[in-house]
Amino acid sequence: MRLSRERIFYLADLIMKELGTTAGVTVRAPDDLRTEIMRALTEEAKLADSIDGEVRKILGSYSRPMPEGSREWEVLYQKTREEVFRKRFRL
């Protein structure tokens, strides 16, 4: 799923607000923390897009095409996604 810049800002603000209301957490440099949160969210979004692209490429290479969104496609997508994730992170 692609995250827009606005969505990343919104999620970073939500995380900052939650951290601000969490007992025992003191934010000393909120601007630095917000930047780091946005960087982490952006990297995660890029990783998810990369995995999604690889999964779609694998599913597209099958000899028997299946319509995207069908139950069979969804099951194969999830299985293949888990395999790609395990392969990348050696889980």
N, CA and C atoms as an extended XYZ file, in Angstrom:
273
Properties=species:S:1:pos:R:3:atomname:S:1:resname:S:1:resid:I:1 pbc="F F F"
N         0.839       -1.172        0.000 N   MET     1
C         0.000        0.000        0.000 CA  MET     1
C         0.883        1.234        0.000 C   MET     1
N         0.629        2.114       -0.895 N   ARG     2
C         1.385        3.354       -0.965 CA  ARG     2
C         0.877        4.333        0.077 C   ARG     2
N         1.824        4.923        0.783 N   LEU     3
C         1.472        5.954        1.754 CA  LEU     3
C         1.832        7.308        1.165 C   LEU     3
N         0.875        8.201        1.141 N   SER     4
C         1.153        9.545        0.656 CA  SER     4
C         1.944       10.303        1.713 C   SER     4
N         2.550       11.369        1.295 N   ARG     5
C         3.320       12.210        2.220 CA  ARG     5
C         2.419       12.727        3.353 C   ARG     5
N         1.199       13.100        2.992 N   GLU     6
C         0.257       13.604        3.990 CA  GLU     6
C        -0.093       12.516        5.008 C   GLU     6
N        -0.257       11.283        4.517 N   ARG     7
C        -0.585       10.164        5.406 CA  ARG     7
C         0.572        9.886        6.368 C   ARG     7
N         1.801        9.972        5.865 N   ILE     8
C         2.967        9.767        6.720 CA  ILE     8
C         3.024       10.853        7.795 C   ILE     8
N         2.774       12.116        7.416 N   PHE     9
C         2.737       13.198        8.400 CA  PHE     9
C         1.664       12.934        9.457 C   PHE     9
N         0.488       12.511        8.997 N   TYR    10
C        -0.615       12.238        9.900 CA  TYR    10
C        -0.266       11.125       10.887 C   TYR    10
N         0.292       10.026       10.375 N   LEU    11
C         0.668        8.908       11.249 CA  LEU    11
C         1.765        9.311       12.218 C   LEU    11
N         2.734       10.094       11.749 N   ALA    12
C         3.799       10.567       12.636 CA  ALA    12
C         3.216       11.428       13.753 C   ALA    12
N         2.256       12.275       13.424 N   ASP    13
C         1.606       13.103       14.453 CA  ASP    13
C         0.847       12.245       15.461 C   ASP    13
N         0.148       11.229       14.973 N   LEU    14
C        -0.565       10.322       15.884 CA  LEU    14
C         0.405        9.626       16.842 C   LEU    14
N         1.520        9.156       16.300 N   ILE    15
C         2.516        8.481       17.141 CA  ILE    15
C         3.094        9.458       18.152 C   ILE    15
N         3.386       10.674       17.721 N   MET    16
C         3.925       11.697       18.636 CA  MET    16
C         2.928       11.998       19.757 C   MET    16
N         1.658       12.144       19.415 N   LYS    17
C         0.638       12.425       20.430 CA  LYS    17
C         0.532       11.280       21.425 C   LYS    17
N         0.555       10.058       20.919 N   GLU    18
C         0.465        8.884       21.793 CA  GLU    18
C         1.672        8.805       22.720 C   GLU    18
N         2.848        9.069       22.189 N   LEU    19
C         4.044        9.062       23.033 CA  LEU    19
C         3.978       10.165       24.089 C   LEU    19
N         3.415       11.299       23.705 N   GLY    20
C         3.299       12.417       24.645 CA  GLY    20
C         2.365       12.130       25.798 C   GLY    20
N         1.394       11.250       25.589 N   THR    21
C         0.436       10.934       26.653 CA  THR    21
C         0.769        9.645       27.392 C   THR    21
N         1.865        8.995       26.995 N   THR    22
C         2.267        7.744       27.639 CA  THR    22
C         3.045        8.041       28.909 C   THR    22
N         2.612        7.433       29.986 N   ALA    23
C         3.284        7.642       31.272 CA  ALA    23
C         4.706        7.108       31.204 C   ALA    23
N         5.634        7.887       31.726 N   GLY    24
C         7.026        7.461       31.780 CA  GLY    24
C         7.824        7.796       30.537 C   GLY    24
N         7.187        8.419       29.547 N   VAL    25
C         7.895        8.781       28.324 CA  VAL    25
C         8.034       10.293       28.271 C   VAL    25
N         9.267       10.736       28.108 N   THR    26
C         9.539       12.164       27.981 CA  THR    26
C        10.202       12.394       26.625 C   THR    26
N         9.618       13.262       25.842 N   VAL    27
C        10.167       13.581       24.529 CA  VAL    27
C        10.979       14.856       24.682 C   VAL    27
N        12.293       14.723       24.499 N   ARG    28
C        13.181       15.871       24.700 CA  ARG    28
C        13.369       16.689       23.427 C   ARG    28
N        13.396       16.020       22.300 N   ALA    29
C        13.585       16.710       21.021 CA  ALA    29
C        12.473       16.273       20.069 C   ALA    29
N        11.296       16.887       20.187 N   PRO    30
C        10.152       16.436       19.384 CA  PRO    30
C        10.385       16.531       17.872 C   PRO    30
N        11.094       17.551       17.409 N   ASP    31
C        11.330       17.671       15.967 CA  ASP    31
C        12.218       16.544       15.457 C   ASP    31
N        13.237       16.188       16.238 N   ASP    32
C        14.118       15.083       15.841 CA  ASP    32
C        13.355       13.763       15.857 C   ASP    32
N        12.512       13.586       16.865 N   LEU    33
C        11.741       12.353       16.965 CA  LEU    33
C        10.748       12.243       15.816 C   LEU    33
N        10.084       13.330       15.487 N   ARG    34
C         9.113       13.323       14.384 CA  ARG    34
C         9.821       12.963       13.070 C   ARG    34
N        11.000       13.532       12.860 N   THR    35
C        11.766       13.226       11.653 CA  THR    35
C        12.131       11.752       11.602 C   THR    35
N        12.547       11.198       12.724 N   GLU    36
C        12.921        9.786       12.777 CA  GLU    36
C        11.704        8.881       12.552 C   GLU    36
N        10.565        9.246       13.110 N   ILE    37
C         9.332        8.479       12.906 CA  ILE    37
C         8.954        8.498       11.425 C   ILE    37
N         9.034        9.670       10.799 N   MET    38
C         8.690        9.779        9.380 CA  MET    38
C         9.655        8.955        8.531 C   MET    38
N        10.932        8.951        8.875 N   ARG    39
C        11.912        8.157        8.134 CA  ARG    39
C        11.571        6.665        8.239 C   ARG    39
N        11.249        6.226        9.458 N   ALA    40
C        10.918        4.811        9.668 CA  ALA    40
C         9.648        4.419        8.901 C   ALA    40
N         8.641        5.273        8.933 N   LEU    41
C         7.403        4.984        8.206 CA  LEU    41
C         7.651        4.925        6.699 C   LEU    41
N         8.477        5.830        6.193 N   THR    42
C         8.792        5.854        4.770 CA  THR    42
C         9.542        4.589        4.356 C   THR    42
N        10.515        4.175        5.163 N   GLU    43
C        11.263        2.951        4.855 CA  GLU    43
C        10.355        1.724        4.877 C   GLU    43
N         9.464        1.650        5.842 N   GLU    44
C         8.532        0.523        5.913 CA  GLU    44
C         7.609        0.496        4.703 C   GLU    44
N         7.153        1.661        4.268 N   ALA    45
C         6.275        1.731        3.098 CA  ALA    45
C         7.020        1.277        1.843 C   ALA    45
N         8.286        1.685        1.709 N   LYS    46
C         9.087        1.266        0.553 CA  LYS    46
C         9.303       -0.240        0.569 C   LYS    46
N         9.570       -0.795        1.740 N   LEU    47
C         9.763       -2.234        1.869 CA  LEU    47
C         8.490       -2.985        1.488 C   LEU    47
N         7.361       -2.519        1.981 N   ALA    48
C         6.084       -3.162        1.663 CA  ALA    48
C         5.799       -3.099        0.167 C   ALA    48
N         6.093       -1.968       -0.474 N   ASP    49
C         5.888       -1.837       -1.921 CA  ASP    49
C         6.817       -2.768       -2.688 C   ASP    49
N         8.035       -2.891       -2.221 N   SER    50
C         9.001       -3.773       -2.870 CA  SER    50
C         8.551       -5.233       -2.788 C   SER    50
N         8.115       -5.652       -1.619 N   ILE    51
C         7.628       -7.023       -1.447 CA  ILE    51
C         6.386       -7.250       -2.296 C   ILE    51
N         5.479       -6.287       -2.311 N   ASP    52
C         4.266       -6.401       -3.120 CA  ASP    52
C         4.612       -6.558       -4.596 C   ASP    52
N         5.554       -5.774       -5.083 N   GLY    53
C         5.967       -5.873       -6.480 CA  GLY    53
C         6.554       -7.234       -6.811 C   GLY    53
N         7.376       -7.754       -5.912 N   GLU    54
C         7.970       -9.066       -6.142 CA  GLU    54
C         6.903      -10.160       -6.153 C   GLU    54
N         5.937      -10.068       -5.240 N   VAL    55
C         4.864      -11.058       -5.178 CA  VAL    55
C         4.025      -11.014       -6.451 C   VAL    55
N         3.675       -9.825       -6.902 N   ARG    56
C         2.876       -9.697       -8.121 CA  ARG    56
C         3.632      -10.232       -9.339 C   ARG    56
N         4.944      -10.022       -9.371 N   LYS    57
C         5.757      -10.538      -10.461 CA  LYS    57
C         5.737      -12.070      -10.467 C   LYS    57
N         5.866      -12.668       -9.287 N   ILE    58
C         5.829      -14.126       -9.173 CA  ILE    58
C         4.474      -14.658       -9.605 C   ILE    58
N         3.405      -14.047       -9.109 N   LEU    59
C         2.061      -14.513       -9.467 CA  LEU    59
C         1.781      -14.317      -10.960 C   LEU    59
N         2.343      -13.271      -11.537 N   GLY    60
C         2.152      -13.020      -12.960 CA  GLY    60
C         2.887      -14.018      -13.840 C   GLY    60
N         3.885      -14.678      -13.289 N   SER    61
C         4.666      -15.630      -14.080 CA  SER    61
C         4.031      -17.018      -14.137 C   SER    61
N         2.963      -17.244      -13.391 N   TYR    62
C         2.301      -18.556      -13.412 CA  TYR    62
C         1.686      -18.803      -14.782 C   TYR    62
N         1.710      -20.062      -15.199 N   SER    63
C         1.206      -20.401      -16.530 CA  SER    63
C        -0.306      -20.255      -16.624 C   SER    63
N        -0.985      -20.478      -15.517 N   ARG    64
C        -2.443      -20.352      -15.517 CA  ARG    64
C        -2.820      -19.021      -14.868 C   ARG    64
N        -3.231      -18.047      -15.669 N   PRO    65
C        -3.567      -16.747      -15.074 CA  PRO    65
C        -4.835      -16.837      -14.228 C   PRO    65
N        -4.836      -16.079      -13.158 N   MET    66
C        -6.023      -16.024      -12.310 CA  MET    66
C        -6.395      -14.552      -12.120 C   MET    66
N        -7.659      -14.269      -12.052 N   PRO    67
C        -8.073      -12.874      -11.908 CA  PRO    67
C        -7.677      -12.311      -10.541 C   PRO    67
N        -7.061      -11.144      -10.584 N   GLU    68
C        -6.668      -10.496       -9.335 CA  GLU    68
C        -7.913      -10.169       -8.521 C   GLU    68
N        -7.846      -10.475       -7.236 N   GLY    69
C        -8.976      -10.233       -6.356 CA  GLY    69
C        -9.828      -11.463       -6.114 C   GLY    69
N        -9.610      -12.501       -6.918 N   SER    70
C       -10.368      -13.734       -6.696 CA  SER    70
C        -9.860      -14.397       -5.423 C   SER    70
N       -10.627      -15.310       -4.897 N   ARG    71
C       -10.249      -16.006       -3.658 CA  ARG    71
C        -8.922      -16.752       -3.836 C   ARG    71
N        -8.785      -17.435       -4.979 N   GLU    72
C        -7.557      -18.183       -5.261 CA  GLU    72
C        -6.353      -17.237       -5.313 C   GLU    72
N        -6.526      -16.088       -5.975 N   TRP    73
C        -5.443      -15.122       -6.080 CA  TRP    73
C        -5.062      -14.592       -4.701 C   TRP    73
N        -6.047      -14.300       -3.875 N   GLU    74
C        -5.779      -13.777       -2.527 CA  GLU    74
C        -4.995      -14.779       -1.689 C   GLU    74
N        -5.386      -16.056       -1.761 N   VAL    75
C        -4.695      -17.097       -0.992 CA  VAL    75
C        -3.251      -17.227       -1.470 C   VAL    75
N        -3.056      -17.299       -2.793 N   LEU    76
C        -1.706      -17.406       -3.335 CA  LEU    76
C        -0.881      -16.158       -3.034 C   LEU    76
N        -1.519      -14.988       -3.074 N   TYR    77
C        -0.820      -13.739       -2.764 CA  TYR    77
C        -0.287      -13.784       -1.333 C   TYR    77
N        -1.133      -14.182       -0.384 N   GLN    78
C        -0.707      -14.225        1.017 CA  GLN    78
C         0.407      -15.245        1.233 C   GLN    78
N         0.278      -16.432        0.644 N   LYS    79
C         1.316      -17.462        0.775 CA  LYS    79
C         2.638      -16.982        0.190 C   LYS    79
N         2.574      -16.422       -1.007 N   THR    80
C         3.780      -15.956       -1.675 CA  THR    80
C         4.396      -14.791       -0.922 C   THR    80
N         3.564      -13.918       -0.393 N   ARG    81
C         4.066      -12.771        0.380 CA  ARG    81
C         4.820      -13.252        1.614 C   ARG    81
N         4.271      -14.235        2.297 N   GLU    82
C         4.948      -14.789        3.477 CA  GLU    82
C         6.278      -15.417        3.099 C   GLU    82
N         6.316      -16.130        1.965 N   GLU    83
C         7.560      -16.754        1.515 CA  GLU    83
C         8.617      -15.708        1.176 C   GLU    83
N         8.218      -14.660        0.465 N   VAL    84
C         9.152      -13.600        0.091 CA  VAL    84
C         9.665      -12.911        1.364 C   VAL    84
N         8.781      -12.658        2.299 N   PHE    85
C         9.170      -12.009        3.552 CA  PHE    85
C        10.180      -12.870        4.303 C   PHE    85
N         9.891      -14.190        4.406 N   ARG    86
C        10.808      -15.103        5.084 CA  ARG    86
C        12.163      -15.171        4.392 C   ARG    86
N        12.118      -15.191        3.058 N   LYS    87
C        13.354      -15.263        2.284 CA  LYS    87
C        14.203      -14.002        2.485 C   LYS    87
N        13.568      -12.852        2.501 N   ARG    88
C        14.311      -11.596        2.665 CA  ARG    88
C        14.891      -11.444        4.055 C   ARG    88
N        14.166      -11.884        5.055 N   PHE    89
C        14.611      -11.670        6.434 CA  PHE    89
C        15.086      -12.940        7.112 C   PHE    89
N        15.173      -14.022        6.328 N   ARG    90
C        15.696      -15.298        6.821 CA  ARG    90
C        15.014      -15.753        8.112 C   ARG    90
N        13.680      -15.703        8.086 N   LEU    91
C        12.890      -16.128        9.261 CA  LEU    91
C        12.528      -17.580        9.168 C   LEU    91
